[in-house]
Amino acid sequence: MSSDEGDGAAAADATFASIGVMPQLCEACEKLGFKAPTEIQRDSIPWALQGRDVIGLAQTGSGKTVAFALPILQALWDNPAPLFACVMAPTRELAYQISETFEALGAGIGARCAVVVGGMDMISQQIALSKRPHVIVCTPGRLQDHLENTKGFSLRTLKYLVMDEADRLLDMDFGPKIDQILRVIPRERNTFLFSATMTTKVAKLQRASLTNPVKVEVSSKYSTVDKLQQYYMFFPFKHKDCYLVWLLNETAGQSTIVFSRTCNEALRISLLLRSLGIEAIPLHGKLSMDKRLGALNKFKSGARKVLIATDVASRGLDIPAVDLVVNYDIPSFSKDYIHRVGRTARAGRAGRAVSFVTQYDVELLQRIEQVIGKKLDEFPGEKDAVMVLQERVNEAQRMAALEHKEIMAKAGKGKKRGRGGNDDDKQISLSEAKKISKAGKRSRRQ
């Protein structure tokens, strides 16, 4: 592509057709409401269509999934083959979401996808792989299990490898698994490495797995989008629950994600809120995969307005129209703050983020402000109005503590009997979990 053409493609009025996307996929984009390519799509897709390896660095919420899905589907149309592409993601929820994007975009050209993640039945995944889908979306650990243990399965014909949220993949110590996978897949392939941040680990991975890559950088530093309003609330640690209840009452009806540091805290907060009549649903790593998908589905569909989550939900998940993100526990790492608040103000929409700051969190807040290059505003609120709720919150805390104890005891008994798991969200059924995606349906039908 000449530099003139590159400049033309980068024009603000670019369309999917003008950057080289074929008509069938342009039509699919239109049906899904993607009117024009985002900056990362506009800059990376033309290179990917030319067969170049791509490193894409862009803010969270900037459309990275579509940026790698379209070139892969277009290449698949030109040269249909099973086990054509493999996409690695750091979390199971993100893997399901990526597969939904591939299936939605590729529906018109008959693209078939399989999701291979931990926490789900190996046998049903083996059956899905034996049907030789075009695209595998996976977490690295489970893919490595299948490469070692599933008879007749290999990635020798692989043409495309994608590592999405690459910095997170490496933060979660998937490095050795990824090294093993890289050894058994063809060297002659296209590789796309997408990430919100470029770390030294990602740079090392780039050297190991990409050939003469094009680097497409939409955002070079850690940053948050302009349409995001960011606030803090400062108060003593002992009033944390009271301020959360007040804030959720003030913003009642808005779609809200509350981030906590631990799985137990996420469960405790959701029990506390439920006892006060606020329908909250937890999402954390100790839930079974069915329940995690079910919780996500209920929140996405609007059946629950408040999601209490650990950082399992902070990366990559595209939940339409999240109005508010609350950092109940302020994150220890500044880049985790950027990913958390990136769940709102996505795709050009506005959004708000409120961080709770107690006497123990002042330094963490200052560090975040330094990294994002702006001071957070204080969220308006009257202390007296908040304290009115203290008595009711105290009572709810006692009830939540009792219920939490009961759930943990049940979970312990379940493990002894060999059932495992806990029953901390009775509202999620398996049938609801199945609605999340076709890929999810396929892997559980067996």
C-alpha positions in Angstrom: 0.0 0.0 0.0 1.5 3.4 -1.0 1.6 6.2 1.6 -1.0 8.1 -0.4 -3.4 5.2 -0.1 -2.5 4.9 3.6 -3.4 8.6 4.1 -6.6 8.1 2.2 -7.6 5.2 4.4 -6.8 7.2 7.5 -9.2 9.9 6.5 -11.9 10.7 9.0 -14.7 9.7 6.6 -13.3 6.2 5.9 -15.8 3.3 5.5 -15.2 -0.4 5.9 -15.4 -0.7 2.1 -12.7 2.0 1.6 -10.2 0.2 3.8 -10.6 -3.0 1.7 -13.3 -5.0 3.5 -15.3 -7.2 1.1 -19.0 -6.4 0.5 -20.3 -9.5 2.5 -18.5 -8.4 5.6 -19.4 -4.7 5.1 -23.0 -5.9 5.1 -22.4 -7.8 8.3 -20.9 -4.7 10.0 -23.9 -2.7 8.9 -26.3 -5.2 10.4 -24.4 -5.1 13.7 -24.5 -1.3 13.8 -20.8 -0.7 13.0 -21.3 2.4 10.9 -17.6 3.4 10.3 -14.3 1.9 11.3 -12.7 3.1 14.6 -9.2 4.4 14.5 -7.5 1.1 15.4 -9.7 -0.7 12.7 -8.9 2.0 10.1 -5.2 1.9 10.7 -4.7 -1.9 11.1 -7.1 -3.7 8.8 -5.4 -2.5 5.5 -2.1 -3.9 6.7 -3.6 -7.2 7.9 -5.4 -7.6 4.6 -2.0 -7.4 2.9 -0.8 -10.3 4.9 1.4 -8.4 7.3 1.8 -9.3 11.0 0.2 -6.5 13.2 0.8 -5.2 16.7 -2.3 -3.2 17.6 -2.1 -0.9 20.7 -5.3 1.0 21.5 -7.4 2.0 24.5 -9.8 -0.4 25.9 -13.2 -0.1 24.2 -11.7 1.0 20.8 -12.9 -2.0 18.7 -9.8 -4.3 18.7 -11.8 -7.5 18.3 -13.4 -6.4 15.0 -9.9 -5.1 13.9 -8.6 -8.7 13.8 -11.8 -10.6 13.1 -12.5 -8.9 9.7 -9.1 -9.7 8.1 -9.3 -13.3 9.3 -12.8 -13.8 8.0 -11.9 -12.2 4.6 -8.9 -14.5 4.3 -11.1 -17.5 5.2 -13.5 -16.5 2.4 -10.7 -16.5 -0.1 -9.2 -19.8 1.1 -11.7 -21.8 3.2 -10.0 -24.3 5.5 -10.7 -25.9 8.9 -8.7 -24.9 11.9 -7.8 -21.7 10.0 -7.4 -19.3 13.0 -6.7 -19.4 16.7 -7.5 -16.6 19.1 -6.0 -16.6 22.6 -7.7 -14.6 25.3 -6.8 -14.2 29.1 -10.3 -14.9 30.5 -13.1 -17.3 29.7 -15.7 -14.6 29.5 -13.6 -12.7 26.9 -13.2 -15.9 24.9 -17.0 -16.3 24.6 -17.4 -12.7 23.7 -14.8 -12.9 20.9 -16.4 -16.0 19.5 -19.8 -14.2 19.5 -18.2 -11.4 17.4 -16.7 -13.9 14.9 -20.0 -15.8 14.6 -22.0 -12.6 14.1 -19.6 -11.1 11.5 -19.1 -14.5 9.8 -22.7 -15.7 9.8 -23.1 -14.7 6.1 -20.0 -16.6 5.0 -20.7 -19.7 7.1 -17.8 -19.3 9.5 -17.8 -21.9 12.4 -16.3 -21.2 15.8 -15.4 -23.3 18.8 -14.7 -22.0 22.3 -12.1 -24.0 24.3 -11.7 -22.7 27.9 -11.1 -24.1 31.3 -14.0 -24.8 33.7 -16.0 -26.5 31.0 -16.3 -30.2 30.0 -13.2 -31.5 28.1 -15.2 -34.2 26.2 -17.8 -31.8 24.7 -14.9 -29.6 23.7 -13.1 -32.6 22.0 -16.3 -33.3 20.1 -16.5 -29.6 19.0 -12.8 -29.8 17.9 -13.4 -33.0 16.0 -15.9 -31.1 13.8 -12.9 -29.0 12.6 -14.2 -25.5 13.1 -12.7 -22.6 11.2 -11.8 -20.5 14.3 -10.8 -21.7 17.8 -11.1 -19.1 20.6 -9.4 -20.3 23.7 -7.5 -19.7 26.9 -3.9 -20.9 26.6 -4.0 -23.5 29.4 -7.0 -25.4 28.0 -5.7 -25.2 24.4 -2.4 -26.8 25.6 -4.4 -29.6 27.3 -6.1 -30.4 24.1 -2.9 -30.3 22.0 -1.4 -32.8 24.4 -4.4 -35.1 25.2 -7.0 -34.9 22.3 -6.3 -37.6 19.8 -6.2 -36.4 16.2 -6.2 -32.7 17.1 -3.3 -30.4 16.0 -2.9 -26.9 14.7 -0.5 -27.8 11.9 -2.8 -26.2 9.3 -3.1 -22.9 11.2 -2.9 -19.7 9.1 -3.7 -17.0 11.7 -2.8 -16.7 15.4 -4.2 -13.8 17.5 -3.1 -12.9 21.0 -5.8 -10.6 22.4 -5.1 -8.5 25.6 -1.5 -9.8 25.3 -0.2 -7.9 28.3 -2.9 -9.6 30.5 -2.1 -13.0 29.0 1.5 -12.6 30.2 0.5 -11.0 33.5 -1.5 -14.1 34.3 1.6 -16.3 33.9 0.4 -18.0 30.7 3.9 -17.4 29.3 5.2 -21.0 29.5 1.9 -22.4 27.9 2.1 -19.8 25.1 5.8 -20.9 24.5 4.7 -24.5 24.2 1.9 -23.6 21.8 4.2 -21.5 19.6 6.5 -24.5 19.2 3.8 -26.8 17.7 2.1 -24.4 15.3 3.4 -23.5 11.8 6.1 -20.8 11.6 4.5 -19.7 8.2 1.5 -17.9 9.6 0.1 -14.5 10.2 0.2 -13.2 13.8 -1.8 -10.4 15.3 -0.9 -9.1 18.8 -3.4 -6.8 20.3 -3.1 -5.0 23.7 -4.1 -1.8 25.5 -0.6 -1.5 26.9 2.9 -2.3 25.6 4.9 -3.9 28.4 8.4 -5.4 28.3 6.8 -8.9 28.4 4.7 -8.0 25.3 7.8 -6.7 23.5 9.6 -10.0 24.2 6.6 -12.0 22.9 6.6 -9.8 19.8 10.2 -10.7 19.1 9.5 -14.4 19.6 6.4 -14.7 17.4 6.0 -11.9 14.8 7.7 -11.5 11.5 8.5 -7.9 10.3 5.3 -6.6 12.1 3.5 -3.3 11.5 3.0 -1.4 14.7 -0.4 0.4 14.8 -0.5 2.6 17.9 -3.6 4.6 18.6 -2.7 5.4 22.2 0.9 5.4 23.3 0.4 6.1 27.0 -2.0 4.8 29.6 -5.1 6.9 29.2 -8.9 7.1 29.6 -11.3 8.3 27.0 -12.4 11.9 26.9 -16.1 11.2 27.3 -15.5 9.5 30.7 -16.3 11.7 33.8 -14.1 10.5 36.7 -14.8 11.2 40.3 -13.7 10.2 43.8 -15.5 10.1 47.2 -13.4 10.5 50.3 -14.6 9.1 53.6 -13.5 6.9 56.6 -13.1 3.2 55.8 -15.9 2.2 58.3 -18.5 4.0 56.2 -17.7 2.3 52.9 -20.9 0.2 52.6 -23.0 3.1 53.6 -21.6 5.3 50.8 -22.1 2.5 48.2 -25.7 2.1 49.2 -26.3 5.9 49.0 -24.6 6.1 45.6 -26.6 3.2 44.1 -29.8 4.8 45.4 -28.8 8.2 43.8 -28.1 6.5 40.5 -31.0 4.0 40.7 -32.0 2.5 37.3 -28.5 3.0 35.8 -26.5 0.1 34.6 -23.6 -0.1 37.2 -20.5 -2.3 37.7 -19.0 -2.3 41.2 -15.4 -3.6 41.3 -14.1 -5.3 44.5 -10.7 -6.7 45.2 -11.6 -10.3 46.2 -14.2 -13.0 45.4 -15.4 -13.1 49.0 -15.9 -9.3 49.1 -17.9 -9.4 45.8 -20.2 -12.1 47.3 -20.6 -10.2 50.6 -21.5 -6.9 48.8 -24.0 -8.6 46.6 -25.7 -10.2 49.6 -25.7 -6.9 51.5 -27.3 -5.0 48.6 -29.9 -7.7 48.0 -31.0 -7.6 51.6 -31.6 -3.8 51.0 -33.7 -4.5 47.9 -31.0 -3.6 45.4 -30.9 -6.4 42.8 -27.2 -7.1 42.5 -25.5 -10.1 40.9 -21.9 -11.3 41.6 -19.2 -12.2 39.0 -15.9 -13.6 40.2 -13.4 -16.4 39.6 -14.8 -18.8 42.3 -18.2 -19.2 40.4 -18.6 -22.1 38.0 -18.3 -21.1 34.3 -22.1 -21.6 33.8 -22.8 -19.2 36.6 -20.3 -16.6 35.4 -21.8 -16.6 31.9 -25.3 -16.5 33.4 -24.4 -13.5 35.6 -22.9 -11.7 32.6 -26.0 -12.5 30.5 -28.4 -11.2 33.1 -26.5 -8.0 33.4 -26.1 -7.5 29.6 -29.8 -8.1 29.1 -30.7 -5.6 31.8 -32.4 -8.1 34.0 -30.0 -7.0 36.7 -28.8 -3.4 36.9 -25.9 -3.9 39.3 -22.9 -6.3 38.7 -20.5 -6.8 41.6 -17.3 -8.0 40.0 -13.6 -8.7 40.6 -11.0 -7.9 38.0 -12.3 -11.0 36.0 -14.6 -8.4 34.4 -12.2 -5.6 33.9 -10.6 -6.6 30.6 -12.0 -6.6 27.1 -15.7 -7.3 28.0 -18.0 -5.2 25.9 -21.2 -4.7 27.9 -23.3 -2.2 26.0 -24.4 0.9 27.8 -22.7 0.6 31.2 -23.6 4.0 32.8 -21.4 3.9 35.9 -18.3 2.1 37.2 -17.6 2.1 40.9 -14.2 1.3 42.3 -15.4 0.0 45.7 -11.8 -1.1 46.3 -9.3 1.1 44.5 -7.0 -1.1 42.4 -3.3 -1.5 43.5 -2.1 -1.2 39.9 -2.9 2.0 38.0 -3.4 0.2 34.6 -6.1 -1.9 36.3 -7.9 1.3 37.0 -7.8 2.2 33.3 -9.2 -1.2 32.3 -11.9 -1.1 34.9 -13.2 2.4 34.0 -13.0 1.3 30.4 -16.1 -0.8 30.9 -18.1 2.5 30.5 -17.9 5.3 28.0 -17.3 2.8 25.2 -17.7 3.3 21.4 -18.2 7.1 21.7 -20.8 7.0 24.5 -20.5 9.0 27.7 -20.0 7.4 31.1 -19.0 8.0 34.8 -16.6 6.4 37.1 -16.5 6.9 40.9 -13.6 5.7 43.1 -14.0 5.2 46.8 -11.0 6.6 48.7 -10.5 5.9 52.4 -7.7 7.0 54.7 -5.7 3.9 53.4 -6.1 4.7 49.7 -4.8 8.3 49.2 -1.4 7.2 47.8 -3.1 4.8 45.3 -5.4 7.6 44.1 -2.4 10.0 43.6 -0.6 7.3 41.6 -3.6 6.8 39.4 -3.9 10.6 38.8 -0.3 10.8 37.9 -0.6 7.9 35.3 -3.8 9.3 33.6 -2.5 12.8 33.7 -5.6 14.4 35.3 -7.0 15.1 38.7 -10.2 13.4 39.6 -13.2 15.7 40.8 -15.0 15.1 44.0 -18.4 13.5 43.6 -21.1 15.8 44.9 -22.8 14.4 48.0 -24.0 15.5 51.4 -22.4 13.5 54.3 -25.6 13.9 56.4 -27.7 12.4 53.7 -25.4 9.4 53.5 -25.3 8.9 57.3 -29.1 8.7 57.5 -28.7 5.2 55.9 -26.2 3.9 58.5 -28.6 2.1 60.7 -30.3 0.2 57.9 -26.9 -0.6 56.4 -25.6 -2.0 59.8 -28.6 -4.4 59.9 -28.0 -5.4 56.3 -24.3 -6.1 57.1 -25.4 -8.5 59.9 -27.8 -10.3 57.6 -25.2 -10.5 54.8 -22.6 -11.9 57.2 -24.9 -14.7 58.4 -25.9 -15.6 54.8 -22.3 -15.5 53.7 -21.3 -17.9 56.5 -24.1 -20.2 55.5 -23.1 -20.2 51.8 -19.4 -20.9 52.6 -20.4 -23.8 54.9 -22.6 -25.3 52.1 -19.7 -24.9 49.7 -17.4 -26.7 52.0 -19.9 -29.6 52.4 -20.4 -29.7 48.6 -16.7 -30.1 48.1 -16.5 -32.9 50.7 -19.2 -34.8 48.8 -17.4 -34.2 45.6 -19.8 -31.7 44.1 -17.6 -28.6 44.4 -18.6 -25.1 43.7 -20.8 -22.8 45.7 -24.4 -21.8 45.4 -24.0 -18.1 46.0 -26.3 -16.9 43.3 -29.5 -19.0 43.3 -31.0 -16.7 40.6 -28.8 -17.9 37.8 -29.9 -21.1 36.1 -28.1 -23.3 33.6 -30.7 -22.5 30.9 -30.0 -18.8 31.3 -26.2 -19.4 31.0 -26.9 -21.3 27.8 -28.3 -18.1 26.2 -25.0 -16.3 26.3 -23.7 -17.6 22.9 -24.0 -20.3 20.3 -20.5 -21.4 21.1 -21.5 -21.8 24.8 -24.5 -23.8 23.6 -22.5 -26.1 21.5 -19.9 -26.9 24.1 -22.6 -27.7 26.8 -25.0 -29.6 24.5 -22.9 -32.8 24.6 
